[in-house]
Amino acid sequence: MIYMKKKNTWFLNFSLFILQIFTSSNALDVTQFGAVGDGVTDDSQAFLKAWEAICSGTGDGQLVVPAGMTFMLQPLRFQGSCKSAPIFVQILGNLVASSKGNWKGDKDQWIMFADIEGLVVEGDGEIHGQGSSWWEHKGSRPTALKFKSCNNLRLSGLTHLDSPMAHIHINDCNYVTISSLRINAPESSPNTDGIDIGASSNVVIQDCVIATGDDCIAINSGTSNIHISGIDCGPGHGISIGSLGKDGETATVENVCVQNCNFRGTMNGARIKTWQGGSGYARMITFHGITLDNVENPIIIDQLYNGGDSDKAKDHKSSAVEVSKVVYSNFIGTSKSEYGVDFRCSETVPCTEIFLRDVKIETASSGSGQVAQGQCLNVRGVSTLAVPGLECLSLTTDMLSSPQLPEQTCMLAQSGQPRTQPMQDPIWDYESRGKRLVVSNAILISFVSLVTYIFR
């Protein structure tokens, strides 16, 4: 009996030792490389040293910015390709940019990740761009956070504040998931887009709260298969396709779904904007399940866009970005202006296959449920159960039976979700100062089963 007790005690100690090995932390903390985190000291070099170690394969590809600290950073470029994949960057503390007067280096962006496969950036920390020191000055201003050529990218949980220019820019990335972000800048701050997407495909943006001085989300040329849902936008300029076709550019955007979003006090709601003289197309676009609260331009297509003043673009040029196969469905709410729907399209390349279904927009100022007006120029399409109605659109009681109706982009996006989860995504949790606990399901189950068998 005593022998069995000693044997069991020895085995239990040995098992705990083995479990400790499996659960030991190999994540690297930026403070290990000299980062001070007092919000004043320049911690840029420490972050670059930590990145070099992670990218070369040290620390199991896990980099931690610890909680309770603020790290001041000059412009940084985290460059791939890396030996580790995926790479996890856990931001639990705060990152703050230098002010304009103390800025050193690149003025195009503040923090950039480039050429990294399987990058995960998440946490509950803040990224503060110190934009107020830039907004009154003309000239180049940096984007706060940029991702270039990062496939299988995941960004979630962070708070982004006061970027000098756009807060987040996604360029040349394939399979991206962005979720649960809070992005905030004053309504008066110039060009502070929330999220800009360009030359990218298979992008999901969901469950974010965005309040800025420009577009909450802007979808630019070269993008396809974009699915946006659960966005609370306002103040700001809405969710925009474009602008496209500036300076004769050939632009392409297709297969975009924007659904279940709220616009509160924004300049625009669902907007498509293109310049005269460009070429290419914006097509297969669906806006569905949209709630409007005192929005200046709830639904707008502007093929005469001229940097914000369409009245100056009265001359219809021989070419334009073709806008077609656009669906607006299940819109409800109020317009700040008298117009709920405004379609201004080109004489030479008119907007075609534009569909309105189940739209009810009232004027916010009337207080008595007065229906907003609609206006259109050079538009062809179909409308059913839409208020305001438009003379330029044919009326039908059953739009779904129309042979012109494009495939529902939202359904296509839901059935083909981007593959943004890394192939071996561990169960991981961070304790104080970012120490990581990693235990795979298989190890835990095997360990518990073995101990149960020995002591039964």
C-alpha positions as CSV (number, residue, x, y, z in Angstrom):
1,M,0.0,0.0,0.0
2,I,2.8,2.4,1.0
3,Y,4.6,1.4,-2.2
4,M,1.6,2.2,-4.4
5,K,1.2,5.6,-2.6
6,K,4.8,6.5,-3.3
7,K,4.5,5.3,-6.9
8,N,1.4,7.4,-7.4
9,T,3.0,10.5,-5.8
10,W,6.1,10.1,-8.0
11,F,3.9,9.7,-11.1
12,L,1.8,12.7,-10.3
13,N,4.9,14.9,-9.8
14,F,6.4,13.6,-13.1
15,S,3.1,14.3,-14.9
16,L,3.0,17.9,-13.6
17,F,6.6,18.3,-14.8
18,I,5.6,17.1,-18.3
19,L,2.6,19.3,-18.4
20,Q,4.7,22.3,-17.3
21,I,6.9,21.7,-20.3
22,F,4.0,21.7,-22.7
23,T,2.5,24.8,-21.2
24,S,5.7,26.9,-20.9
25,S,5.7,30.2,-22.7
26,N,7.9,30.9,-25.6
27,A,6.3,34.2,-26.6
28,L,8.5,37.2,-26.8
29,D,7.8,40.4,-24.9
30,V,9.0,43.7,-26.4
31,T,10.3,44.7,-23.0
32,Q,12.8,41.8,-23.3
33,F,14.4,43.8,-26.1
34,G,14.7,47.1,-24.2
35,A,11.3,48.7,-24.8
36,V,10.6,51.1,-21.8
37,G,6.9,51.7,-22.3
38,D,6.7,55.1,-20.5
39,G,5.1,56.9,-23.4
40,V,8.0,59.2,-23.8
41,T,11.1,57.1,-24.6
42,D,11.4,56.1,-28.3
43,D,10.9,52.3,-28.3
44,S,11.1,51.9,-32.0
45,Q,14.5,50.1,-32.1
46,A,13.3,47.7,-29.4
47,F,10.2,46.8,-31.4
48,L,12.3,46.2,-34.6
49,K,14.7,43.9,-32.6
50,A,11.8,42.0,-31.3
51,W,10.3,41.7,-34.8
52,E,13.6,40.4,-36.2
53,A,13.7,37.7,-33.6
54,I,10.1,36.6,-34.2
55,C,10.4,36.7,-37.9
56,S,13.5,34.6,-37.8
57,G,11.7,31.9,-36.0
58,T,12.3,32.6,-32.3
59,G,9.5,32.6,-29.8
60,D,7.2,30.4,-31.7
61,G,6.1,33.3,-33.8
62,Q,4.4,35.0,-30.8
63,L,5.1,38.7,-30.0
64,V,3.5,40.5,-27.1
65,V,3.1,44.2,-26.4
66,P,2.3,44.0,-22.6
67,A,-0.7,45.6,-20.9
68,G,-0.4,48.7,-18.6
69,M,2.3,50.3,-20.7
70,T,2.5,53.0,-23.4
71,F,5.1,52.7,-26.2
72,M,6.0,55.7,-28.2
73,L,7.1,54.7,-31.7
74,Q,8.5,56.5,-34.7
75,P,7.6,55.2,-38.2
76,L,8.2,51.4,-38.4
77,R,8.2,48.8,-41.1
78,F,7.8,45.1,-40.0
79,Q,9.1,43.3,-43.0
80,G,8.6,39.7,-44.1
81,S,8.9,37.1,-45.4
82,C,9.3,35.2,-42.1
83,K,10.4,31.8,-41.1
84,S,7.5,31.5,-38.7
85,A,3.9,31.1,-39.9
86,P,1.5,32.1,-38.6
87,I,2.8,35.1,-36.6
88,F,0.8,36.4,-33.7
89,V,1.2,40.0,-32.5
90,Q,-0.8,40.5,-29.3
91,I,-1.2,44.3,-28.5
92,L,-2.4,44.6,-24.9
93,G,-0.8,47.9,-24.1
94,N,-0.9,51.2,-26.0
95,L,1.0,52.4,-29.0
96,V,1.4,56.1,-29.5
97,A,2.9,58.0,-32.5
98,S,5.3,60.9,-32.3
99,S,3.7,64.3,-32.8
100,K,4.3,66.0,-36.2
101,G,7.0,68.3,-34.7
102,N,9.1,65.3,-33.5
103,W,8.3,63.0,-36.5
104,K,11.3,61.2,-38.0
105,G,11.2,59.3,-41.3
106,D,8.5,58.1,-43.6
107,K,5.4,60.3,-43.9
108,D,3.4,57.8,-45.9
109,Q,2.7,55.6,-43.0
110,W,3.4,55.2,-39.3
111,I,3.3,51.4,-38.8
112,M,3.5,49.0,-41.7
113,F,3.5,45.2,-42.0
114,A,4.6,43.9,-45.4
115,D,5.0,40.5,-47.2
116,I,3.9,38.4,-44.2
117,E,1.9,35.2,-44.6
118,G,-0.6,34.3,-41.8
119,L,-0.3,37.4,-39.7
120,V,-2.6,37.8,-36.7
121,V,-2.7,41.3,-35.0
122,E,-5.2,41.4,-32.1
123,G,-5.7,42.5,-28.5
124,D,-7.5,45.1,-26.5
125,G,-4.8,47.8,-26.7
126,E,-4.9,51.2,-28.4
127,I,-3.2,52.6,-31.4
128,H,-3.1,56.4,-31.1
129,G,-1.9,58.3,-34.2
130,Q,-1.6,61.8,-32.6
131,G,-3.4,63.2,-35.6
132,S,-4.4,66.5,-34.1
133,S,-0.8,67.8,-34.7
134,W,-1.2,67.1,-38.4
135,W,-4.7,68.0,-39.4
136,E,-4.3,71.7,-39.8
137,H,-1.2,71.3,-42.0
138,K,-1.3,70.8,-45.8
139,G,0.9,68.2,-47.5
140,S,1.6,64.6,-46.9
141,R,0.2,62.9,-43.8
142,P,0.8,59.3,-42.7
143,T,-1.7,56.5,-42.6
144,A,-1.5,55.0,-39.1
145,L,-1.5,51.3,-39.8
146,K,-0.9,49.7,-43.2
147,F,-0.8,46.1,-44.4
148,K,0.8,45.4,-47.8
149,S,0.9,41.9,-49.4
150,C,-0.2,40.1,-46.2
151,N,-2.2,37.1,-47.2
152,N,-4.3,35.3,-44.6
153,L,-4.4,38.3,-42.3
154,R,-6.5,38.7,-39.2
155,L,-7.0,42.0,-37.3
156,S,-9.3,42.2,-34.3
157,G,-10.1,43.8,-31.0
158,L,-8.1,47.0,-31.1
159,T,-9.0,50.6,-30.6
160,H,-7.7,53.0,-33.2
161,L,-7.6,56.7,-32.4
162,D,-6.9,60.0,-34.2
163,S,-4.8,59.0,-37.2
164,P,-3.2,61.8,-39.2
165,M,-4.8,60.3,-42.4
166,A,-6.5,57.0,-42.8
167,H,-6.5,54.7,-39.8
168,I,-6.1,51.4,-41.5
169,H,-5.1,50.6,-45.1
170,I,-5.2,47.1,-46.7
171,N,-3.3,46.8,-50.0
172,D,-2.6,43.8,-52.1
173,C,-3.8,41.4,-49.5
174,N,-5.8,38.2,-50.1
175,Y,-8.0,36.5,-47.4
176,V,-8.4,39.1,-44.7
177,T,-10.7,39.2,-41.6
178,I,-11.1,42.4,-39.7
179,S,-13.5,42.3,-36.7
180,S,-14.4,44.0,-33.4
181,L,-12.5,47.2,-33.9
182,R,-13.3,50.7,-32.5
183,I,-12.0,53.5,-34.7
184,N,-12.5,57.1,-33.6
185,A,-11.5,60.5,-34.8
186,P,-13.3,63.9,-34.7
187,E,-15.9,64.6,-37.3
188,S,-13.9,67.6,-38.4
189,S,-10.7,65.7,-38.9
190,P,-9.8,65.6,-42.6
191,N,-9.4,62.4,-44.6
192,T,-9.4,60.2,-41.6
193,D,-11.0,57.2,-43.2
194,G,-11.6,54.2,-40.9
195,I,-10.6,51.3,-43.2
196,D,-9.4,51.7,-46.8
197,I,-9.2,48.6,-49.0
198,G,-7.3,48.5,-52.3
199,A,-6.1,45.8,-54.8
200,S,-7.3,43.1,-52.4
201,S,-9.7,40.2,-52.5
202,N,-11.7,37.9,-50.1
203,V,-12.0,40.5,-47.3
204,V,-14.4,40.2,-44.4
205,I,-15.0,43.3,-42.2
206,Q,-17.5,42.8,-39.4
207,D,-18.8,44.1,-36.1
208,C,-16.9,47.4,-35.9
209,V,-17.8,50.8,-34.5
210,I,-16.3,53.6,-36.7
211,A,-16.6,57.3,-36.2
212,T,-14.3,59.5,-38.3
213,G,-14.0,62.6,-40.4
214,D,-14.2,60.8,-43.7
215,D,-15.4,57.4,-45.1
216,C,-16.0,54.7,-42.4
217,I,-14.9,52.2,-45.1
218,A,-13.7,52.9,-48.6
219,I,-13.4,50.2,-51.2
220,N,-10.9,51.2,-53.9
221,S,-9.8,49.9,-57.3
222,G,-8.6,46.3,-57.7
223,T,-10.9,44.8,-55.0
224,S,-13.2,41.9,-55.3
225,N,-15.2,39.6,-53.0
226,I,-15.7,42.0,-50.1
227,H,-18.2,41.2,-47.3
228,I,-19.0,44.0,-44.8
229,S,-21.5,43.5,-42.0
230,G,-22.4,44.7,-38.5
231,I,-20.8,48.2,-39.0
232,D,-22.0,51.1,-36.8
233,C,-20.9,54.1,-38.8
234,G,-21.1,57.7,-37.7
235,P,-20.1,60.4,-37.8
236,G,-18.3,60.1,-41.1
237,H,-19.0,59.9,-44.9
238,G,-20.6,56.4,-44.9
239,I,-19.4,53.3,-46.7
240,S,-18.1,54.1,-50.2
241,I,-17.1,52.4,-53.4
242,G,-14.4,54.6,-54.7
243,S,-13.6,57.1,-55.7
244,L,-12.7,55.4,-58.9
245,G,-11.3,56.6,-62.3
246,K,-9.4,59.7,-61.2
247,D,-7.0,61.1,-63.9
248,G,-8.2,58.6,-66.5
249,E,-7.5,55.5,-64.3
250,T,-8.9,52.1,-65.2
251,A,-10.6,50.9,-62.1
252,T,-12.3,47.6,-61.2
253,V,-14.5,46.7,-58.2
254,E,-16.8,43.7,-58.1
255,N,-18.7,41.3,-55.8
256,V,-19.2,43.6,-52.8
257,C,-21.7,42.9,-50.0
258,V,-22.6,45.5,-47.4
259,Q,-25.3,44.3,-45.0
260,N,-26.8,44.9,-41.6
261,C,-25.1,48.2,-41.1
262,N,-26.2,51.4,-39.2
263,F,-25.5,54.9,-40.4
264,R,-25.9,57.7,-37.8
265,G,-25.6,61.3,-38.7
266,T,-23.3,60.6,-41.6
267,M,-22.8,62.6,-44.7
268,N,-23.5,59.6,-46.9
269,G,-24.9,56.1,-46.4
270,A,-24.4,53.7,-49.3
271,R,-22.2,55.6,-51.8
272,I,-20.6,54.8,-55.2
273,K,-18.4,57.6,-56.5
274,T,-16.4,57.8,-59.8
275,W,-14.6,60.5,-61.8
276,Q,-15.4,61.4,-65.4
277,G,-12.8,60.3,-67.9
278,G,-11.9,57.1,-66.2
279,S,-12.7,53.5,-67.3
280,G,-13.4,50.1,-66.0
281,Y,-16.3,49.0,-63.8
282,A,-18.0,48.8,-60.4
283,R,-20.5,45.9,-60.6
284,M,-22.2,43.1,-58.6
285,I,-22.6,45.3,-55.5
286,T,-25.3,44.8,-52.9
287,F,-26.3,47.0,-50.0
288,H,-28.9,45.1,-47.8
289,G,-30.4,45.6,-44.4
290,I,-29.4,49.2,-43.8
291,T,-30.7,51.5,-41.0
292,L,-30.4,55.2,-41.5
293,D,-30.6,57.9,-38.8
294,N,-30.4,61.5,-40.1
295,V,-28.1,60.8,-43.0
296,E,-27.4,63.6,-45.5
297,N,-27.3,61.3,-48.7
298,P,-28.7,57.9,-47.7
299,I,-28.3,56.3,-51.2
300,I,-26.1,57.9,-53.8
301,I,-24.3,57.0,-57.0
302,D,-22.2,59.9,-58.3
303,Q,-20.5,59.3,-61.6
304,L,-19.7,63.0,-61.8
305,Y,-17.6,63.0,-58.7
306,N,-15.1,65.8,-58.6
307,G,-13.4,65.7,-55.3
308,G,-16.6,66.4,-53.4
309,D,-18.2,68.9,-55.8
310,S,-20.1,67.2,-58.5
311,D,-21.6,70.5,-59.7
312,K,-18.2,71.4,-61.2
313,A,-18.2,68.2,-63.3
314,K,-21.0,69.1,-65.7
315,D,-19.2,68.2,-68.9
316,H,-19.8,64.5,-69.6
317,K,-16.6,63.0,-71.0
318,S,-16.5,60.2,-73.5
319,S,-15.5,57.6,-70.9
320,A,-16.4,56.7,-67.4
321,V,-16.3,53.9,-64.9
322,E,-19.3,51.7,-65.7
323,V,-21.6,51.2,-62.7
324,S,-23.9,48.2,-63.1
325,K,-25.7,45.4,-61.2
326,V,-26.2,47.3,-58.0
327,V,-28.9,46.2,-55.5
328,Y,-30.3,48.3,-52.6
329,S,-32.7,46.3,-50.5
330,N,-34.3,46.6,-47.0
331,F,-33.4,50.2,-46.3
332,I,-35.2,52.1,-43.5
333,G,-34.7,55.4,-41.7
334,T,-34.4,59.1,-42.2
335,S,-32.6,61.5,-44.5
336,K,-31.3,64.8,-43.2
337,S,-31.8,66.4,-46.7
338,E,-35.0,66.3,-48.8
339,Y,-33.4,63.6,-51.0
340,G,-33.3,59.9,-49.9
341,V,-32.0,58.6,-53.3
342,D,-29.7,60.5,-55.6
343,F,-28.4,58.9,-58.8
344,R,-26.2,61.1,-61.0
345,C,-24.7,59.1,-63.9
346,S,-22.9,59.7,-67.1
347,E,-24.6,60.4,-70.5
348,T,-22.1,58.4,-72.3
349,V,-21.8,55.5,-69.9
350,P,-25.1,55.5,-67.9
351,C,-25.7,53.4,-64.8
352,T,-27.5,50.1,-65.7
353,E,-29.2,47.3,-63.8
354,I,-29.8,49.4,-60.7
355,F,-32.3,47.7,-58.4
356,L,-34.3,49.2,-55.4
357,R,-36.3,46.9,-53.3
358,D,-38.1,47.4,-49.9
359,V,-36.7,50.9,-49.4
360,K,-38.5,53.4,-47.1
361,I,-36.7,56.7,-46.4
362,E,-38.4,59.7,-44.7
363,T,-37.1,63.1,-44.0
364,A,-35.8,63.6,-40.5
365,S,-36.7,67.3,-40.3
366,S,-40.4,66.9,-41.1
367,G,-41.2,65.1,-37.9
368,S,-44.4,63.8,-39.5
369,G,-43.1,60.9,-41.6
370,Q,-42.8,62.9,-44.8
371,V,-41.4,60.8,-47.6
372,A,-38.0,61.9,-48.9
373,Q,-37.6,62.7,-52.6
374,G,-35.5,61.0,-55.2
375,Q,-33.7,62.3,-58.2
376,C,-31.9,60.5,-61.0
377,L,-29.9,61.2,-64.1
378,N,-29.0,58.6,-66.8
379,V,-30.0,55.5,-64.8
380,R,-31.7,52.3,-65.9
381,G,-33.1,49.7,-63.6
382,V,-36.0,48.3,-61.6
383,S,-37.8,49.4,-58.5
384,T,-40.3,47.6,-56.2
385,L,-41.7,48.7,-52.9
386,A,-39.3,51.7,-52.9
387,V,-40.0,55.0,-51.2
388,P,-39.0,57.4,-52.6
389,G,-39.9,56.1,-56.1
390,L,-37.9,57.1,-59.1
391,E,-39.3,57.8,-62.6
392,C,-36.1,56.6,-64.2
393,L,-36.6,53.0,-62.8
394,S,-39.2,50.6,-64.1
395,L,-41.7,49.5,-61.5
396,T,-42.4,45.9,-60.8
397,T,-44.2,44.0,-58.0
398,D,-41.8,41.0,-58.1
399,M,-38.2,42.0,-58.6
400,L,-36.9,38.5,-57.9
401,S,-38.5,37.4,-61.2
402,S,-36.7,40.0,-63.2
403,P,-34.1,38.3,-65.6
404,Q,-31.8,41.3,-65.0
405,L,-31.4,40.8,-61.2
406,P,-27.8,40.0,-60.5
407,E,-26.8,37.2,-58.2
408,Q,-27.1,38.2,-54.5
409,T,-23.5,39.1,-53.7
410,C,-24.2,38.8,-49.9
411,M,-25.2,35.1,-50.3
412,L,-22.1,34.5,-52.4
413,A,-19.9,36.0,-49.7
414,Q,-21.5,34.1,-46.9
415,S,-21.1,30.8,-48.7
416,G,-17.4,31.3,-49.3
417,Q,-15.9,32.8,-46.2
418,P,-12.2,33.7,-46.5
419,R,-9.8,31.3,-45.0
420,T,-8.2,33.6,-42.5
421,Q,-7.7,31.2,-39.7
422,P,-4.1,29.9,-39.5
423,M,-3.9,26.1,-40.1
424,Q,-2.6,25.4,-36.6
425,D,-4.3,28.0,-34.4
426,P,-3.5,27.0,-30.8
427,I,-5.6,27.5,-27.7
428,W,-3.9,30.5,-26.3
429,D,-4.4,32.9,-23.5
430,Y,-2.3,35.7,-22.0
431,E,-1.7,36.2,-18.4
432,S,-0.1,39.3,-16.8
433,R,2.5,41.0,-19.0
434,G,1.5,38.9,-21.9
435,K,2.9,35.5,-20.8
436,R,1.4,32.9,-22.9
437,L,-0.3,29.6,-22.0
438,V,-0.6,27.2,-24.8
439,V,-2.1,23.7,-24.4
440,S,-3.4,21.8,-27.3
441,N,-6.7,19.9,-26.9
442,A,-4.9,16.6,-27.6
443,I,-2.4,17.1,-24.8
444,L,-4.9,18.1,-22.2
445,I,-7.3,15.2,-23.0
446,S,-4.5,12.7,-23.1
447,F,-3.1,13.9,-19.8
448,V,-6.4,13.9,-17.9
449,S,-7.3,10.5,-19.3
450,L,-3.9,9.1,-18.1
451,V,-4.2,10.5,-14.6
452,T,-7.7,9.3,-14.3
453,Y,-6.7,5.8,-15.4
454,I,-3.8,5.6,-12.9
455,F,-5.7,6.9,-9.9
456,R,-9.0,5.1,-10.4
